[in-house]
Every structure is written in structure tokens, then in C-alpha cells.
Amino acid sequence: MKRKIITTGDGSKTIQIEDWDEQYHSKHGAVQEAYHVFIEHGLRLFQNRKVNLLEIGFGTGLNALITLHEAVGQNLQIDYVGVEAFPVSMEEVNQLDYCEQLGFEGLEQMFQKMHSCPWEEVISITTDFSLLKQKKDFKQIDQQGLFNLIYFDAFGARVQPELWTEEIFLKMYQALAIDGVLVTYAAKGSVRRAMQAVGFTVERLPGPPGKREMLRAVKTL
């Protein structure tokens, strides 16, 4: 499918799949969405501890980059697993300019390492941040009780409804430890009901720019 780099509402860039009219991040603001959904309502629930983190849709690496930066201020040690079925190219990564826009110039080498490091191998990006990239379909996730936090950043249900089903959310529920948290930009009623059907306690939260709401789900049992 044809892909191109576009500029979003906050001036940051993302990748658009033209055939689907779908973006890797919100067209209203890629960076704003990443911070609002995954950092403000996810990562900041955790302080001064080790966090096992799973990202569903590693994509451009924006969420991983911001998490690496934020983890320092929160005194976190993070083992980050990014699952992606269709990795982006280094050519695309270099056009996104995330480190420059965010003022993370000191992290550029680490961001490059995130994308260039081997798949299926745990790599130490820093002493407190390891990365395991897994190239596979989300349905192949089979960890049990491992993760404290899931960034659920799959393409939207409009274009890939099969990624927002009870089957997928059961895998997410099983992969989380007790009191583990899943955050996503999505807010559709069908998504919320699928989460609740597999055992999640789900709350609606104010959404990022361009969206009224988002969802946060917790495994309480």
C-alpha cells in the first residue's frame, strides 16, 4: 500500500496510508496524541519502579521515543516490547524528524538504534531502557501476566476491525499482570464492550485533540 509522510495539526509528522486514508498517528497532532494518551494517562501512573511495557503497533517509534525520555524524570526502569507486523523503513524514520522537533537531539542516536537494532532480540538502549521488537501479527501474542502497561496503538477499527475484538482484548488481558493498565486512543462503544466482556474495568477519559474521549482499561482480577 502506498504511504507518504504528512504534517499533522501540531506540526509533527506521521505516515499516512493513502489507500485507507489512515494515519499512524492522529492528523490533529501526532506528538500531542502520544503524550496525552500514552504518557499522561498511562506511563505517569507508574513512578520509581520497573515497568514491563507492551506496545501494540510499534510503527514510527514515536511512543517508544517519548517513553524513553519521560522515564528518566519518573525514575523508571523499562523493558519495552514493541509488536509490529509491517515495520517502517529507515528512510521514512529519517523524514519524521521527531528528535529535532521535540528538542531530543541528545536522543537521536538512541532513536536510530531503536529502528536499526535486530528484531527478536533484547537490546539495551540505555542502562534503564531495553527494547525487544517483535515482527508478528497481534493474534500471536501469548505472554501471560507479564506486562504492567499496554499502549494499544493499532490502526483504527474503521480499517482493521479484526484488531479490536474480544479475541484480541482477551490476549491483552491475559498478557497483563494484576492491576495492569491498557490505554488507547479509541473510544467506540464496541471497543469498550469488547474490553469489558473479557474482564477489564474500563473508564472513559477526555481524548486528545480531535477526539472527545479515549479509553483506559485495568485488569483488576
HELIX and SHEET records of a PDB file:
HELIX    1   1 ALA A   30  GLU A   33  1                                   4    
HELIX    2   2 ALA A   34  GLU A   40  3                                   7    
HELIX    3   3 LEU A   43  LEU A   45  5                                   3    
HELIX    4   4 LEU A   62  GLY A   73  1                                  12    
HELIX    5   5 MET A   90  LEU A   96  1                                   7    
HELIX    6   6 TYR A   98  LEU A  102  1                                   5    
HELIX    7   7 GLU A  105  LEU A  107  5                                   3    
HELIX    8   8 GLU A  108  SER A  116  1                                   9    
HELIX    9   9 PHE A  138  GLN A  140  5                                   3    
HELIX   10  10 PRO A  161  LEU A  163  5                                   3    
HELIX   11  11 GLU A  166  ALA A  175  1                                  10    
HELIX   12  12 GLY A  189  ALA A  197  1                                   9    
SHEET    1   A 3 ARG A   3  THR A   7  0                                        
SHEET    2   A 3 LYS A  13  ILE A  17 -1                                        
SHEET    3   A 3 GLU A  22  GLN A  23 -1                                        
SHEET    1   B 8 ILE A 123  THR A 126  0                                        
SHEET    2   B 8 PHE A 129  GLN A 134 -1                                        
SHEET    3   B 8 GLN A  77  VAL A  83  1                                        
SHEET    4   B 8 LYS A  50  ILE A  56  1                                        
SHEET    5   B 8 PHE A 147  PHE A 152  1                                        
SHEET    6   B 8 LEU A 176  THR A 184  1                                        
SHEET    7   B 8 GLU A 213  VAL A 218 -1                                        
SHEET    8   B 8 THR A 201  PRO A 206 -1                                        
END                                                                             
